[in-house]
Amino acid sequence: MNRLHMYVGTLSFDLLLGDVHSLKEKRSVVRPIVAELQRKYAVSAAEVEHMNLHRRAVVGLALVSGDAGHLSDVLDRCERLVAGRPEVELLSVRRRFHGDDD
């Protein structure tokens, strides 16, 4: 009997935003990052914490795959994309990986 393999990976990025003085300005920084992650890597992504703070944001993303190597590669690419954005400082990244054995 073949066993179905499913892996779920999540990342959360704790971000410090630069010269932002309102929630509207914050959205103009965070939304393009979320949109680019979704468009380039077909992940589910959203701002998930610090919704009412001007200069802080936590962006979370999730991806499901049948291939653990592919999943890890996509998460690495997502992390590099966010770390390379000059308008934010990446304070921390939390990665979780869930497989069949969980």
C-alpha positions in Angstrom: 0.0 0.0 0.0 1.3 3.4 -1.0 1.5 5.9 1.8 0.5 9.5 1.1 3.1 12.0 2.2 2.0 15.5 3.1 4.2 18.2 4.6 3.2 21.6 5.9 5.7 24.4 6.4 5.1 27.8 8.0 7.2 30.9 8.5 6.6 34.0 10.6 8.6 37.1 10.0 8.8 39.7 12.8 9.4 43.0 10.9 10.5 46.5 12.0 9.3 49.0 9.5 11.3 52.2 8.7 9.9 55.7 8.4 6.2 54.8 8.9 3.9 57.2 10.8 0.4 55.7 10.2 -1.4 52.4 9.7 -2.1 53.5 6.1 1.7 53.9 5.5 2.2 50.6 7.2 -0.2 48.9 4.8 1.6 50.4 1.8 4.8 48.6 3.0 3.3 45.3 4.2 0.8 44.6 1.4 3.3 44.5 -1.4 5.5 42.0 0.5 2.5 39.7 1.2 1.4 40.0 -2.5 4.8 39.2 -3.8 5.2 36.1 -1.6 1.8 34.9 -2.8 2.4 35.6 -6.4 6.0 34.3 -6.7 5.7 31.2 -4.5 2.0 30.3 -4.3 2.0 30.4 -0.5 -0.8 31.6 1.8 0.4 34.7 3.5 -1.0 37.5 5.6 -0.2 40.0 8.3 -0.9 38.1 11.5 0.2 40.3 14.5 0.9 43.9 15.6 -2.1 45.1 13.5 -2.4 48.3 15.4 1.3 49.2 15.7 2.7 51.5 13.0 6.3 50.3 12.8 5.9 46.5 13.6 4.4 43.7 11.7 4.4 39.9 11.7 3.8 38.3 8.4 2.9 34.6 8.4 2.9 32.2 5.6 2.1 28.5 5.0 2.7 26.0 2.2 1.6 22.4 1.7 3.6 20.0 -0.4 4.0 16.3 -1.1 7.8 16.8 -1.3 9.7 17.8 1.8 12.7 19.0 -0.3 10.5 21.3 -2.4 8.8 22.7 0.7 12.1 23.5 2.3 13.4 25.2 -0.9 10.3 27.4 -1.2 10.5 28.4 2.5 14.2 29.3 2.0 13.3 31.5 -1.0 10.5 33.2 0.9 12.9 34.0 3.7 15.5 35.4 1.3 12.9 37.6 -0.4 11.7 39.2 2.9 15.3 39.5 4.3 16.3 41.4 1.1 13.5 44.0 1.3 15.3 47.3 2.1 12.1 49.0 3.6 11.9 46.5 6.5 14.3 45.1 9.1 13.9 41.4 9.7 14.0 41.0 13.4 13.4 37.2 13.5 12.1 34.3 11.6 10.2 31.3 13.0 10.1 28.2 10.9 7.9 25.2 11.5 7.8 22.0 9.5 5.1 19.4 10.0 5.4 16.0 8.4 3.6 12.6 8.5 5.3 11.7 11.7 3.8 14.6 13.7 
